[in-house]
């Protein structure tokens, strides 16, 4: 599977977790809230609230569920934070016992000694082949902004359930992110950018039975971020991280759903009214004017639509809206946003009188 690997770290077995004693736990909590510790030591420095609360919740859950299961695992995010600290402490030359002691002071609990040894030697990893375990580990970038724009438009997200090979009545959930288009340069650009987001080799661009180019990867984190209808509040931190991220989001979106007419008119079509409204806001923010402050209705749901690439007719299930860029802003649009799709870029350049063979 594209986004799953063969990592060896199964998690931290609670039977091997070194939990703090009553005195240590009181010292940990007293230090966190700025109180005197019963051992007379100076209060601990404040750590990230989410880390402490998460560790305490896990300790309580492990105690309550002791009779239900012999093996319990710490949340992946907590294990990753612990492993990063282990590597940091190791670079400082601390012994294994000193590392474990520091983890107890910071989180209120620590993994088994054997787990710390495996982490130090690089023999195991809490990532377990998953490149981005959660949204907390997803970093804003131009590549991510472009991927978001593509998925908001022509891209797709889907979830599949497949039987687990060799296990009876056991299944695997697959979270797929992909794109199917007729322009090979568009598919290749998407492949390169999503590969950099996930920290992997570019997925293969293949030609499907309908003579369209398809790219597909698996990522639960991107699936949660980009499940449609798009949650604008979720994507805002990644889209509006900087001006270049805004440019790349708009390029991905216009590569997907944008078109350039022969007279130079740039139009963006989509069925999500709120996303188009957000796009108008972003365009105005970077100095590109539109012909209206709100998306305009293009076609009502239920009407027949012709697929230009295949010639087939299908019925639209949702209302379709559009946003039009003012021609006075075409030059600014080409300079800041532009197109990856060659046929769209050339048509705009011809309108603006540029040399397309430079």
Number of C-alpha atoms within 10 A of each C-alpha: 9 15 18 16 12 9 14 13 16 13 20 22 15 22 15 15 18 16 17 19 11 9 11 18 19 18 24 24 19 16 21 21 12 13 15 17 20 13 10 8 10 13 17 19 13 12 13 11 10 10 17 20 13 16 20 17 12 19 18 11 12 20 11 10 12 14 8 9 9 11 14 19 16 21 14 17 17 18 19 16 13 22 23 14 16 22 16 14 19 17 10 9 10 14 11 17 11 13 21 22 16 18 19 19 22 22 22 26 25 27 24 17 16 12 21 22 14 14 20 20 11 10 12 19 20 24 21 17 16 20 19 19 19 16 13 9 11 17 12 17 18 21 21 24 30 26 29 25 27 26 23 24 23 18 23 18 23 13 13 10 10 10 12 12 10 7 8 8 8 10 13 11 12 19 19 19 23 21 24 23 19 15 16 18 15 21 24 19 18 26 23 16 18 25 17 14 20 19 12 13 12 19 17 15 19 16 15 11 7 10 13 18 21 21 21 22 22 21 23 23 18 23 18 16 18 23 16 14 11 17 14 14 8 13 16 13 14 20 26 16 15 13 15 16 21 25 25 26 29 27 25 31 27 26 25 26 18 21 21 18 12 11 11 19 16 22 17 21 23 24 21 19 19 16 18 20 16 14 20 22 16 19 19 12 12 15 12 21 21 21 13 12 12 18 25 17 15 14 16 14 13 12 13 14 13 12 10 8 11 10 9 10 12 12 11 16 12 14 16 18 19 21 25 19 20 17 18 11 16 20 16 15 24 15 11 18 21 22 25 20 20 14 13 19 17 17 20 27 18 14 16 14 9 12 9 11 5 4
